[in-house]
């Protein structure tokens, strides 16, 4: 499906999971079945069964993360086989960055599902349930300097800069409560604002996650020999906002820092758009399409084979 122009693919992260994700790919394409089997053999549990059934563990972060990565790689491999889909650049939102590194050939799938399962377990252990939380701040053209100043002195910070119109904050629950009060009081009167609490089990991408950075670094180090940084420069880093350098140690540092720092997704989107004429979102959900739209960039979402057929039939 290449027409001489660069294309980029992006992958959504945690929160995009749903029961039945990837099932149509699994049932129709052998390469997709092999992908789920590879993950199951590595992890020692039936990934397909958890993704396709009514298993409540799908929403437990240590299971959610390997399930999403497996599903997204399954879909990517299926699209490559059926439509010749061959992206030049890769990006992923939070957990999706790990999928992007697998897709670019920087990290093997087998290693990555182990890494993200450990990541999910560590992230949940970092802060007891009920202590931390996250909330989305939604308004037109959010002034980041103003938002940062409003939150000064609180044990909470900016977790995700998702678009021009959406920022997610993360931290201790009392700090989230106080942040809402301050925003309502100090936000410009002429602008509307929505403050939406997110249904999450921990304050991801906040300073409260710093306690697990050392242990996650040790997890990554176990698989260091299998890391191939040659293609990392084609993958955006949530931590830096730009593309990874072609250096294995730098890739690992960025992934460790991502845990407790802001996901600079808006910068990721802008950098990918500068490189690629076509942008595609591949995953079980499609949250990223609207983020691109908010900064005037078109991104086509593929959540299943029916959607893929419409996208690639129209393209060709």
Secondary structure by P-SEA (a helix, b strand, c coil): ccccbbbbbbbbcccccccccaaaaaaccaaaaaaaaaaaaaacccaaaaacccccccccaaaaaaaaaaaaaaaaaaaaaacccccccccccccaaaaaaaaaccccaaaaaaaaaaaaaaaaacccccccbbbbbbcccccaaaaaaaaccccccccccccccbbbbbccaaaaaaaaaaaaacccccbbbbbbbccccccccccccccaaaaaaaaaaaaccccccccccccccccccccccccaaaaaaaaaaaaccccaaaaaaaaaaacccbbbbbcccccaaaaaaaacbbbbbbccaaaaaaaaaaac
